[in-house]
Amino acid sequence: CNANIYIKHQAIINLLYYGALRRGELINLKISDLSKDGKITILNGKFGKSRVIPIPLEIMDLLRKYYKECSPKIYLFNGEGNRPKYSPRSVENVIKNTARTCGIHKNTYPHLMRSSRATILLDNGASYAYVSEFLGHKNIETTREYYHKLTIGSMQRQFDEIDKKLKS
């Protein structure tokens, strides 16, 4: 949407989506985890798994602009006041409030960005192996189950909405 969204929130939303980051990975991201060539190193993600993920150049440009404007110290996203990093609840609020500002009135949450990215990649021909590695899944079957649940769940929600319309 074209709403005037705070640059810190733009950076959070874009990293959650384009990096398919978990909320905990995002808030624990340190400035030193970003490379100048558009890669982010996730150290000790879920189950202690580490990975390197590519980030589109326009998102890296956004992160540079955010860095210049907000001057984070150690963690990429500082918390309010003297807190060194952003809180999980604050990330959730960024997603919910931005969605509302943009006219999205469905239930939104940080993990939705990750699952949306995975779905779009798989729907457009990315291999399960690639997406599994990108998401940091321990096993490729996790990615297959994840995708199946997402697509079946989405299908069911659409069918439920159609059924409601037909009944009214």
ABEGO torsion letter per residue (X at the ends): XABBBBAAAAAAAAAAAAAGBBAAAAAABBAAABBAAGBBBBBGBBGGBBBBBBBBAAAAAAAAAAAAAAGBAABABBBBEABABBBAAAAAAAAAAAAAAAGBABBBBAAAAAAAAAAAAAAAGBBAAAAAAAAGBABAAAAAAAAAAAAAAAAAAAAAAAAAAAAX
